[in-house]
Each structure stands twice: as structure tokens, then as C-alpha cells.
Amino acid sequence: MLNKINRICRVGLILALPLLVSCSSEQKQVILPVKNINQKVTLECVIPFDDVKKQEAFKNFEADIKRLSDYNIYLSFVTGDTNTYNTKIKVMMSSDTPPDVFYSGDGSFTKELYSTKRIQLLENALTDMGYWNMVIPTTKVIRDNEHIYAVPIDEAHYNIMLINTELFSVNNIKIPDSFEELKVAAQQFRERGIVPIAIGGKNGVSVYNMIEGFACTIDNEITSKLLKSNYGFSGETFRQAATSVKQLIELGAFQENVETISDEEAENLFYSSKAAIYCTTSNKLNMANNQLKGKVRVLYYPQPCETNGSNPKRVVSGGTKKDIGLLVSSSTNHPAESIKLAVEMSKYYNKYLYESLGEGAIIYNLDYMGWTRSIDPNLEASELMLNVKQKGNVNTGLFGYNISPAKEKSIAEASTAFMTGLLSVNDFLEEMNISIKMK
């Protein structure tokens, strides 16, 4: 095993020295300050080289913070796909010089590590340093065991619909504000030979996300209820959501043979102006804006039924993925400093995404951070960013390492079967209830 100095590039970073981080009785830790201030603390952070954005973002890390050299920080770039990267991380953690901080983009891998107590609990430390004031509300994703193991770093994405504004304008069709208006628009586009709504029907996850999109307009906490209780899919919320999609199917609102259309094919239908609306996620917004030369708007899912009016408008589902981000090794000699390093790297990466790339889906609260873009903002992305800052406007997405792979697979299969007409609304909800109760 190569030692730290040989396997990584050296950079400097100043971190304040905390006195104590308190954790739960499940994994009690006492974190002491560094006693010898003349001896620099040495920390190592590992991130994936194959993640192009992260590789590009951190390439100037050394130059940017070279003047701050109270700590010796080593940044390692590890190559390989997710499985290869995870294997290399496990090998490094079993060596004599395990990394102090490392990235995990796989919630299942994170779960494997915390189940064997290989990584630190972070919720108390992050709360003590005021971290949750820096980020948007939905960044705080807590597992069933009420613990946080990752400092979030990646941008968050949400289930939305995009519309081709030129097609609406040329065909003199009103951009819908309600579900009834959405049905009218779908009928009008169908009559003109334009696909009303493009969706990757071959991908059951995309179908489920659309149904969830309608469901969260009725109850903006529906997924949390699914995850925390025996609420199930048989309540009125998902029944109304599934019924609304069934109505759209019967109207011919989707492309023909929708069950054979991939996400990429649905995307191309929209980019080629053969489809007026595209069910997708917000990470496609910048690309759509480029492809359609700015003639794109976000269409928030409309409520498919009357509600008591207490639910906020423009609710989206999705957000930060659970247990994805920078983890802190339980074997580090400097846990408090490592946690602060992870936070600094998360801020550094998100600042790069916002200021250099104009990314509108970062997890940090811009009012708090005071960052400035170097390029013109995408107005639709900016509006979405303002929307998701508001508490109650984001419903936790079910697909985001919130449930087991077996449950995900079963729910996706049931959603595809529903989209193709093989399942009625009642049968679909029954299948979903069976899926969510799987181990």
C-alpha cells in the first residue's frame, strides 16, 4: 500500500480546532484538541477521479488555499467505476494509513460501512458548527436510525416537467396552471400531431417519479409518511395521483408505445420539438435550455384534485440523496478536524458549481453564503432554487437510497406495468403496498 505522500497531491487548508464533539451513546466518542500546536495535523481526503465535475472542481484546490497552511491536507483521486472505487476505499481503510475523509456516492456502500461502525456519526458535530444554517432545508436527510453519516456535497435534483414554450406559443395553447388545463393542453397538442407529454415509459423509476410528482401536490409529506410508518400506498393521496395519470393515458397524452421509450428517446423527442412537455428531473434543465435556445420553462405538477388549501404551491419531490457525500473514518486520529475538512470541501465544491458552472441545484443557501456567479444565471434554474429554499416545498423522493434495492426494483416494475395498462389503479396500489413492505 502506498503511503499518503506517494499516492496523493499535497495541499493546505486551515481549520479551526474544536474542543469536543458529542455523539450518541450508540457510538460514543470524545474528541480532544491537538495538544502540540507546533506540529501540524495531517489529514487525507479521497474522492473519485472518474467524477469529472469533482476532478475539475478540485484541480485548483492547492493554489486557492495554499496560503492557509496550518494543516497538512492530502487530496487523493481514486480511479474506477462505483464498484471499483468502493473496493479501493475498503482496501485503503484496512491499511495502516486509512483516509480520514472519503467520498461515497453509493448509499448502500455507506450503509455497509456504518453497520460495521467504520464511519463517524455526524449529526451533533454538524449541528454544533451551524452547518444546517448554510444549506437548504431538504439537505438534512436522516436515516431510520436518526443518524447522519455523510456531509452532503452533491447538487440536489427534483422531479419536474419541462415545457417547450415556443410550441405553446405557436399553437396558441395556454400553459396549464391546473390539472384540467393540463388535460386540455394535452388534447390540443394531440390533435396537432405533437406528442403532449414525453416520458421514458421503459424506465419504471421515471413513471413512478411522475406519479409521486402528482401525489406530493396533494400531501407534501407523503413520502416521509411512507418511510416512517405503515401508511402504505392505499390512501387517497396515491389513489388520486395514479388516477390522474390514468386519465392522461386514456387521453393519449403520452407517446405511442410508451413502454418501449427510454429516457434518452423521450429526451430527444422534447429536444427535437416533437413533444411539448417532458417529465424529467431538474438536472436536465440546463441542457434543455441550451438545446431549445432558452425556450424552456419549468412546469410544476398541478394538483389533480381539490385540497384544503394548506399545501404549498409548486411542491416538488426529490432532493438530497440519503447517505451520499463525504464520510469520516472512525479510525481517524483527528475526527473533529476531519469533519471540518469535509464541510470545507463541500462548500468549496458547491461554490465552484454555482460560480463557475452556473449550476442552479446546489445545496447551499445563497443568502447565507454570498457567492456570485461568473456567468449569466438560468432564470428558470434560479426560480427553482428560490422555490426549494422554502420549507414544505420539497417532498422527499422515494428513489434516493431511501429504500432497499429490492423495493426499488419492485416499485419500478409495478409502475411500468401500470403505464402500459397491465394494472388498474387498484391493482397498481396493491402491488405498491406489497413492494414497500418487502425487506
Buried (B, 14 or more C-beta within 10 A) or exposed (E): EEEBEEBBEEBBBEBEBBEEBEBEEEEEBEBEEBEEEEEBBBBBBBBBBBBEBBEEBBEEBBEBBEEBEBBBBBBBBBEBEBEEBBEBBBEBBEEEBBBBBBBBBBBBBBBBBBEEEBBBBBBBBBBBBEBBEBBBBBBBBEBEEEBBBBBBBBBBBBBBBBBBBBBBEEBEBEBBEEBEBBBBBBBBBBEEEBBBBBBBBBBBBBBBBBBBBBBBBBBBBBBBBBBEEEBBBEBEBBBBBBBBBBBBBEBBBBBEEBBEBEBEBBBBBBBEBBBBBBBBBBBBBBBBBEBBEEBBBBBBBBBBBEEEEEBEEBBBBBBBBBBBBBBBBBBBEBBBBBBBBBBBBBBBBBBBBBBEBBBBBBBBBBEEBEBEBEEEEBEBBBBBBEBBBEEEBBBBBBBBBBBEEEBBBBBBEBBBBBBBEEBEBEEBBBBBBBBBEEE
